[in-house]
């Protein structure tokens, strides 16, 4: 600040001008801005900023190598290298390890065995980033012949429960082998493809899908990344069997008598059979069919015939039945109403038609006589004398069963059992 002395001895100071103050302020701001810009260039956007990354090494060109030469890679690439990059700090700080790619290209290999190949490094932002250095320049990769092989499937069935009398059979695997592709030397180490099925509660034969993995002879899992298992899933068909004691029962099949008309003794009242659970559907007994009208002896030997899929496990091949008819037995005879029905005492002005098609008539008597019985041996008499009939209606009327005479005594001691009725229709008789 300038000053001067007045004549009266008082010293005065001169104030700086506004222009000089403004100029000083501008110069101060310019200096600060230049200083900040200089620090920015040096510290934040220096083209020589460096940074180191750990980058995993991968193999490329495997498909091309397989197609052109029939070779593949068996080296297990489980290592990383250190890669140093440079560039502006801003760009370098944006980088992640995943933006940097370290790889070995095997597409140009022409001979099998150990091959020393360069490790290549690329960066996603090549225009702004420079690869300064890498810790490994090359890698030795073993190349082998690529082959396809069929590996047998091995399955274990564990953790299941069965009801009493149930058992599991030999399961069937589909397919029985799985296809693998990879280096010949590695595929030779594979012994089998293994999977486990855990069914839980088993009540019937079941189909399962399960995944398999590759194992060597030492039961160690094979996890080479260059071995390709074409299909990891297999189907296992597991049969479930049931063993049970079934009763043996005789049936008369000729329609003359019921088994209640005879005393029947069997050599085996039960047999033990085994089969798939699903084959037992509807099977609750072993039926022995006997044509009772053709018996020539009290003893009948019948070969044991079982449904398909069911086998006898108790050893019987045949059943012996001893059949003794009671003195008085019953026989049912089926007859056509048109053949055996007689209508009596019908109104002369009415047409009567029997609507019922068939009658099933039961007779009692000795076996010999009943064997000679047929529908020609009797009549079903319909007496309308005490019934008021109206035209256009139907009636349910009794039928009296009467044995025919003149049969030379063949039907002696035979008599009908039960009450019978038929339906008739009534219409006016046309003149």
PyMOL commands that set and color helices and strands:
alter all, ss='L'
color gray80, all
select helices_A, chain A and resi 18-43+62-69+89-94+97-99+184-187+259-261+277-280+292-294+337-340+367-371+375-377
alter helices_A, ss='H'
color red, helices_A
select strands_A, chain A and resi 2-5+11-14+49-60+71-73+80-87+100-105+113-118+120-123+129-134+138-157+160-162+166-168+172-174+177-183+190-197+200-202+206-211+213-216+228-229+233-238+240-252+262-266+270-276+285-290+299-303+311-312+318-325+329-336+341-344+350-354+358-365+378-383+394-403+415-417+420-428
alter strands_A, ss='S'
color yellow, strands_A
deselect
rebuild
show_as cartoon
